[in-house]
């Protein structure tokens, strides 16, 4: 086996060792860097291995194929994105403020993690100007609209939001966030903080509060 590809030991329970986990994390971070700067099609296993300072065989040992590596990379990015948003939403006890926290967190995470945004768009969108999904419905990875619809439904059940169809409003809010981010990616001078606050206003108006009896 090539240098750098020696088989790391595993714990008795079959779980990866700390060293193996750290190596996988390093490879994923290198994949993020290359996909974000060169694009998904131009990111090869050889290039990832070179960036990580290991052999291609070592990369294949941990992930077995480019598809497996890039899938793990996308999962890594989406899990951190969702954890960031969830943490901020769960701080709020008021349903409306939880939705405001959701909007601000969705914008704030992407603003602070442009590399991750590039990975998501490279992996989920085709090459036709980055506007068409490779696989219809793939933007629902990790139940994105379903999570937001759940927040909306919970707010309605608590009597804090007006009556509306949660899926439609969730798709509308999510679509507005996506369009603002898409515009910012092309026009980096776009004031994303101001845009986030406008989306907060729109969200408050969209969900309303029930009329007093």
N, C-alpha and C positions, 0 to 999 in steps of 0.2 A: 504493500500500500504506500502511496506517495507520502512524502513528508507533510506533516500537519493533519493527516487523515487517520492517525492511529486511533483505535477504538477506545473511547474513554470508558472507565469503569462505571458501573451503575450500582446503586444501593441494592440491598438484598430484596427490597420490595418492588424492584423493577423501575422505580422512578429515576429520572435523570439526576446525575450528580450536580453539585453547584458549578463545577467546571464546565460540564456539558451544557447546562442551562445558560451560563455566561457566554459560551461560544455561539450558541444559537441566537442569543440576543445580539451579539456583535454582528453576525451575518445578516440578521434582519435589518439592523440599523444601516449597514452598508447598502443593502438593497433599497432602503428608503432614500438614501442620499442619491443613488444612481438613477432610480426611477424619477425622482423629483427634478434632477438636473438634465438627464438625457432622454427621458421618456421610457415607457415600458418596452416597446419593440427593440430599442437600442441597448437595453440592459441585458447582458449575457451573464451566465454563470461564471465564465472566465473573468469578466470584469468585476463581478462581486467578489470573487476569490482574491483577485489582485488588490482590491480596495481593503479587504480584511487582512491581507498579508498571509493567506493560507493557500493551499492547493485547491483546485477545482474538485478533486476527489474528496477533500474534507467537507466541502459544501454539500456534495452529493451524499456523503455519509449521513449528514444531519437532516437533509430534506429530500433526497432521492431524485428530485427533478425540479426544473425551473417552475413548473406549475405549482408544485407543493410549496416551494419557497415563497413565490409571490402570493399565494393564497394565505400562507402564514403571515406574510407582511401586511396584507390588507386586514386580516383579522386583528393583528397587533394594533394597527392604527385605529380601527373602528372601536376596539375595546377601550382604548384610552380616551377616545373622543366621548364615548357614551358614559364612561366613569366620571369624567370631568363634568359633563352636563348633569348627570344624575345627582352627584354630590351637591351641586348648587341648587337644584330644584328641591331636594329633600330638606334643605335648610329652612324653607318657607312653609309656614302652616296655613297661610291664606291662599286659597286656590288661584286667585287672580295674580298674586305676587309670585306664585310658583310658575305660572305661565310667563310672566315677565322675566323671571330668572332663566327660564328655558331659552327664550329668545336671545337674551344677552349672552348666555353661555354658549349657544350655538355659534353666534357671531364671534365672540371673544376667543373661543378655542381655535377657530379657523384663522383668525387674525394673527394669533400667536404661534401657529403651527402651519405655516404655509407649505412646508415640505409634505406634511400629512395630507393637506388638501390636494396637492399634486398627485400623490399616490392614489387617492380615492378617485380623482377624475381620470387618471391614466388607466386605472384598472376597470372602471365601470363604464366609461364613455368610449365611443369609437373615435376614429381619426377625422371625421367630417366636421372639423371646427369645434370638436368637444361639446356638441349639443345633442347628440343622439345616444341613447343607452345601447350598449352592446347586447344586453339581455333585458327585455322589458320586465319591469318589476325589480330589477337588481338594486335599485336605490332603496328598496325596502329591507336591505340587509340589516339584521339585528332588530327588525321590527320597528323601524324609525317612526313611520306615521302611526303605527299601532300604539307605540309608547305615548306619543303626544295625544292621540285620541283618548287614551286611558286617563290622562291628566284632565282633559276636557270633560269627560264623562263623570269623573270623580267630583269635579267642581259643580257640575249640574246636580249631582245627587246630594251635594252638601247645600244646595240652594243658593250658591254664590254666583252662578252663571245663568244666562238666559237659555231658553230652549232653542236648540239647533241640532243639526246632524253632525256628530263629532268627527266622523271620517272626513266629510267635506271640508270642515273648518280646519282640521289637522293638515289636510293636503294643501289647503290655501296658505296657511301660515308657513308650512315647510317649503312650499314653492316660492314664496316671497323671500325667504331666507336664502334659498339656493340661487335665485336670480340676483340678489344683492352681492353674494359672494362671487358669482360668475362675472359680474361687472367689475368688481374689485380686482379680480385676477388679471383682467385685461387692462384695467386702468388703475394702477397701484396708487395714484394720487387721490383716488376717490376717498372721501371721508367716511370710513367705515363706522367710526364711533357715532357720528351723527345719523348715519343710516340705521344703526341698531336702535337708536332712540325713536326714530320714525316708525320702525317696525313694532316697537313697544306700544306706541300710540295706536297703531292700526290693530294690534292684537287686543288691546283693551276695548276698542270700539267694536271689534268683531264679536267678542264673547259677551260683552255687556254685563250688566247685573240685572237680575229679574226685577220687573216693575213691582213697586210696593202694592200690596193688596188693597 
